[in-house]
Amino acid sequence: MGDPRPAPEAGVPADVLDTEQAGPAAVRGGSLRVAGYAVGVLLTVASAALVFRHLGVVDSGRYVTVLALTTLVAGITDIGLTTIGVRELAVRDEPGRRRLMRNLLGLRVVLSAVGVGVVVVFGVVAGYDEDMVAGTALAGLAVVGLAVQSTLGISLMVQLRLGWVTALELLRQGVLVVGIVILVVAGAGVLPLLAVQVPAALVALAATVLLVRGSVPVLPAFDRVEWGALLRSILPFAAATIIAAVYFRAALIVLEIVSTPRETGLFSAPFRITEVLLAVPNLVVGTAFPIFARAARDDHSRLAYGLGRVFQASVLLGMLALVGLALGAPFVIDVVAGPGFDPSVDVLRVQAIALAISFVATPLAYAMLSLRMHGAILVLSATALAMNITAVAILGSAEGAMGAAVGTVIAELAGLAVAWILIRRRTPGVAPGIGALVRVLPALGAALAVGLVPGLPALAAALIGAAVFAGVAYLSGAVPPELLAAFRPERSTRS
């Protein structure tokens, strides 16, 4: 968000992160990224439907297996380097930025290439057929290309050129979908459908190089000393990143062990819905991360100001998501899962509470990262995972899917409390107060009351409830004025 300090004097070059335009740019950019993500989800669903219908059950299984392996490689080999790269690029001087970017590129290339090599060997050892092994290698090549592209894209994030970040993501997905449509029409098999990942990645990479050329180096460096220092400094955060990846999926895994297949199935639909929506708070808050990082280095009062405003906005968005899912759960479950999943409606409503808490907690996690509280982040992740496993194991074994949903709420609450305590202990003046939560309660209550109207269809209830929530929140002063000011026409737009 913005800050109370004046903009630099006219004629003096300034990094956007040091100006009062940083906040509005982050707000608009966050909105663009969420909108782009929604479009991307629709494109992914449409292309998946084409592929599944074209390949059939057996070949679809082969296709998805390869994509799952390469997606796992992309997630693991990142080890938090992209997030750390955003922070470091926001706080280093120009020579330090160039050195960091070149070594990040080299490190990402090596780690992702090694990861791809491992899964290709795994495919051979596991007895995959030739098309699956070759498809793994080709999809893996796309993973390496995207690792380079996302690393170069860090500079766009730090410059708050978030419109371009969104456009690049949609460009890659658009090329991929067009390629899939052409191949499906041509009757292609598994291997070409996997290979089309490569041109999509290369197009996005080429476009990114054109955008950042001249502002950051595009050639990698392989300085082992620099690599070692970087990896040692982020080791606790890397471990926390891996734990976080396990954390969300732990509830489903544990429930499958302690309960029945039917209860696991009833939990799976709400799980998939919240899995998609959980990306939203990271997209929204992540746009403000470079501002947090710069403020953590230079001005803790500015960090407190920005964190407070982002926290307030995250509370609003989280509660809005809660209203939409609580009132619209019957419609959402019917569309996503279909007949036979009626018991999942109430499970989704409980999961919506956990999702709302995740929105509230996300700004705290980014503030901790900005303050280089890597050890504390590891403690937070481990605590949340332990609480998640324990609560779901106990409640899931007794109450099935509903018990698992309640267990995730307990784990999210525990994580939120631990994050707030850790920030409060480290920098008492930075931790946000609970005023934002209190101010939003009237809007939340009024919106949920819409569900008491008899005979109102679920979709209509969700839309009306969302409108009521927005109206009451605005009238009660729960909406940060900076959030509204960012979209005023007189504000200049930075893409």
N, C-alpha and C positions, 0 to 999 in steps of 0.2 A: 504494500500500500504506500501511499505518499507519506510525507513527513512535514512538520511545521516549518522547516528551514526554507529560506528563499532560494530561488534558482540562482545559478552563477551569473555573474555580470555579463552583459551583452558583449559579444565578440570574444569571449574566453571559451575555448573548447572545453567541453565537459563530457565525461562519461555519463550516459543516461542514468546509471544507478545512483549517481550523486545529485540528481536533480529532482525537483518536485513532480516531474512528469513520469517518474518511475512507477508510482502507484497506479495512476490511470492506465498506463500502458500494460501493466500486469493484469489489471482487472479486465480490460478488453481482450487481452491475449488469452487469459484463462477462459473467457466465454467462447472465444474462437476454438480453443482446443477441445472444450467439451462438445461443442457443436460438431467439430470435425470427427471427434471420437464416435459420436452418435451415427454420423454418416458412414464411418468406417465399419461399425458394427452391422449396419444394414447391408453394406456391400459384402461383408464376410458371410453373413447368413445367406444372402442370395447366391453367392458363388458356391457355398457348401451344399445348398439344396441342389444345384445343377450337377455338381460332382457326384453326390450320393446317388442321385437318380440315374446318372449315366453309367457309373461304375458297378452299381449293385452292391450287395452286402459284402461279398468276399473281397473284391478289389478295393472297396471303400475302406475296409479294415487295414489292408496293406498300405494304402495311401495315408490314412490317419496315423498309423504306427510310425511311419517315417517322419511325418511332420511333428509328431509328439517328441520324438528323439531329438530332432534338430532344434525344436523350440526349447527343450530342456538344456541343450548345449548353450544356446544364446543366453538363457537366464543365468546359468551357473558361471559361465566364463566372464560375465560382466562383473561379478563380485562387488558391485557397488561403485565401479570405476566411473560410470557415467555421472552418477550423483555427486561423487567427490570431485569429478572434473568440473562440474558446474560451480561448485563452491570455490575451488582453487583458482579457476579462471576469473572469478569475480573479485578475488582479493590480491592476486599477484601483480607485480609490475610487468611491463611489456616484455623484457627479455625472459622473465620467469614464465610468462604465458606461452611464449613461443616454445621454450624448452619443454614445458609441461605438455603442450598439445602434441609435439612430435613424439614424445615418449609414450603418451597415452595411445597414440595411433599404433606405435610399434607393439606395445603390450597387448592391446586388443587384438591385433592381427595374429600374434603368436598364440595367445590363449585360445582364441576361437578356432584357429587352424588345428591346434593340438586337440581341442575338444571334438572337432569334426572327425579328425583321424581316429580318435578313440571309438566314436559311435560307428564309423565305417567298419573298423575291425570287429566291433561287437556284432554288427550285422552279419559279417562273414562267419564268425564263430557260432552265432545263433542259428545259422542255416537259412538266412534270407535268400530268396532267389536273386538272379542277376539284376533284374529290373529294380528290386528294392535296394540292393547294395549300390547300384549306380545312381538311383534316385536319392539315396542318403548322401552320396558324395556331391551331387549337384545341388540339392537343397542346402547342404552344408556350405558350399561355395557362396550361396546367397547369404547365409548367416555371417560369413566373413565380410562380405560386402556391406551388409547392414551394420556390422560392428564398426567399420570405418565410417560409414555414413552418419551413424548416431553420434560418434565421437566428434566428427567435424561439426555436427549440428549443435554441439554444446555452445559454440561461440554465438550462434543465433539466439539460444536461450539466454545467455548472459547479456546480450545486447537488447533483450526483450523484443526481438523480431519474431514474435510468436505467431503472427499470421503466416510467415514463411515456414515455420516449423510445422504448422497444421497443413499447409499446402503440400509440403514434401511428403507427409504421411499419406495424404489422400492421393497424391500422384502415384506413389508406389502401389497402393491398393487398387487404384483405377487401372493401371497397367496390368496388374495381376488378374483382375476380374475380366478385362477384355481378352487377355490371353487364354484364360480358362474357357470363356464362351467360344472363342475360335476353335480351341482344341476339342471341346465337347461336340461342336457342330461337325468337326472333321472326324469324329469317332476315335480320338486318341486314347491311349491306354494310360496306365499308372505313371510310367517313366516320363513322358512328355508333360503330364500335368504337374509332376514334381519339378521338372526342369524349368518350367515357366517362372518359378521363383527367382531364377537368376536374372533374366532381363528386367524384371520388376525392380530388383535390388540395384542393378547397375544404372537404370534410369534415375532412380532416386539419388544414388551416389553422384552421378554426373551433374545433376541439377544442384546438389549441395555444394560441390566443388566450385561451380560457377558463382554461387552466392557468396561463399566465404573466401574465395581466392583474393589474396592481397591483405586480408585482415588476420588470417592465421595460416601457418604453414600446412601444406597438404601432403608432405612427404614424412614418413615415419622415421623415428630414431630408435636405436637398439642399445641404449646406454644401461648396462646392467647395474651400475651403481645407483643411477637415478631410479631404475625400476625397483631395486631392493629397498631404497628409502621410502618410495611411494607405497609399496606393498606392506612394509612394516608399519607405516603410519596408519593404514586403514584396516589392519588385520581384525581388530575387534568389530569394526563396522561390517567387514566382509562376512564375519561369522554371524552377525546379527541379521544380515541380508538373507543368508541361507536359512536361518531359523524362521525369519518372517515368511519365506516361501513355503516352509513346512507348516507354519502356524495355521494358515487359513484352511489348508486341506486336512489338518489333523482331525477336525470334528467329524468329517465324513469317514475317514479311515477308522477312527476309534468306534464310531457308531456301528460300522460294519462288523466289528469284532464283538461288541457287547450286546447287540440287538439283532433283530430278525431282518432278512432281506427286504421284507415289505416296508418296515420302518425306515431302512436305509434308502429305499426307493422314494418314499414320501419326503424324505429330507433332501433328496438329490435335486428336485426341481427348484425349491427355494435357494438351495446352495448355488446352482448355476446362475440364477437371476442376480443374487447378491454378488457373485463373483464378477459379473460384467459391471455392475454399478460401483464396485469398490475401486475401480480405476479412476472414478470421477474426482474424489477428494484429492488424490495425488496430482491429477492434472491441474486442478484449480490452485492448490497451495503450491505446487511445484513451480508455477509461474512467478511466485513471489520469492522463491528460494534465493536467487542471486541478490535480491535486495536485502534479505535477511543476512546473507553471508557478509556483504559489504558492511552492513550496520553492526554486525557482531565484531568485526575488526575495528571499526572506527568510532562507533557511537551507540552505546547500549540503550540510551534513552530513545534513539530512533528505532532500535530493534523492538523495544517494548511497545512503542507506538504502532509500528507496523504489525507486530504479532497480535496486538490487541484488536486491530481492525480486521485482520485476516481471520482471527479466531471468531470474531463476531459474525463475519460473513459465512464461515464454515458451519457455525451453529445454525444459522438461517437455512443454508442449503441442506444440512443434515435433517433438520426438522421438516423441511419441505419434502424430502425423499420419504421420511417416515409417514407423513400425511398421505402422499400418493400411494405408497404400498399398502398402508393399513386400510385405506378406503377402497383401493382398486385391486386388492389381492384376488378376489374371485375372478375378475376379468383377466388379470395377468396369468394366473395359473391355468385358466381355461385356454388361453392362447398358446402358452409355452408348453404345457404338459398334456392338456386335453382331459378326456373322461378318465375316471378312476383315481384322480389326484385331488379330490375334494378335501380330504383331511390336510393337504398341504397348504390350504388357504390360511389357516390359523398359524401354521409353522412359519409361513412367509411373513405374517404380521409381527411375529416375535423377532424373526431375523431382521426385519426393518428397524427394530430398536437397536440391534447390534450395528447395523449399517450407519444409523444416525450417530451413534457413539464414535464410530470410526471417523466420521466427518469431523467431529469435535476434537478428536485426539491428533489428527494428522498435522495441524499447525504446530503442535507441541513437539512432535517428532522432528520436523524440519528445523525448528528453533534449536533443539538439542544438537542436531547435526551442524548447524551454523556455528554453534559455540564449541564445536569439536569435542563433544561429550561422547566419544566413541565407546568408552567403557560403560557409561551409563546406558547407552542405547542397547548394548549387549545384555545388560542386566534387565532392562525393560523387555526385550524380546524373549529372553529366557523365562522371565516371570509370567508373561502372557501365555507362552506356549505351555508351561507347566500347569497353569490355571485352566487353560482350555482343555488339555488332556484329562485332567482330574475331574473337572466339572462335567464334561461330556460323558466320561466313563461312568460316573455315579448316576447322573440324571438320565443319560441315554439308556442305561440298562434298566432303569425303572419305568421311564415314560416314553421310550422310543424317540421318534423324530422330534416331538415337542420338547422332551427333556434335553436333547442335543441343542436345540435352538436356544433354550434358556441357558444352557451351559456356555454358549458363545456370547450371550449378553453379559454373563458374569465375568467372563474372561476379558471382554472389551472394557467393562467398567474397571476391572483391576488394572488393566494397562493404562487407562486414562488417569487413574489415581496415582499410579507409580510415576508416570511421565510428569504430571503436575508437581509432585513432591520433589522429584529429582531436579527439575528446573528451579523450583523454589529454593532448594538448598544451595544450588550453584550460583544463581543470580536472582535474588529475591525480587528485585525491581522489574524483572522481565516477565515473570509468570503472569498470565492474564487472570483477572478476577472472575467470579462466577456471575457477575452482573448480566453478561450477554445471555446466559442460560435463563436467568430469572425473567428478563425482559421479553423473552420469546414465548413464555408459558401461556399468556392470554391468547396469542395467535394460535398456538398449538391446540389449546382447549376448544376454541371456537371452530377451528377447522375439523377436528375429530368429531364434533357434535353433529356435523353434516351426516355422518353415518347413522344417526338415530332417526333420520327421515324415512318413514316406511315406504317400501316399494321403489326406492330410488336405485336405478341400475348402478353397478359398481363403477363403470367407467365415468358416468356422469357424476357420481359422488366424488370420485378422485379429482376430476377437473374443477368442480365447484369448491371442494375442500381446499385445493391449491389456491384458488382465487381468494377465498376467504382468508386463508393464512397470509397471503401476500398483502391483502388490504389491511388486516388488523395489525400486522407487523409494521407496516408503513405508518399507520396512524398512531401506533403506540411508541414510535421512535426506536424500534428495534433494528431498523435498517441503517447501516452506517452511511452518513451523508456522502462520504468519499465514493461509495459504491454507485450512488446515483449520479454524482458529479462526473464520474469517469465517462459516462455515455452522453453527456451534453454535447450538442453539435459544435460548440465553439472550441471544444478540446481538439487538438491536433491528433492525428492517428499515426502511429508508427507501426509499420507492418514488418 
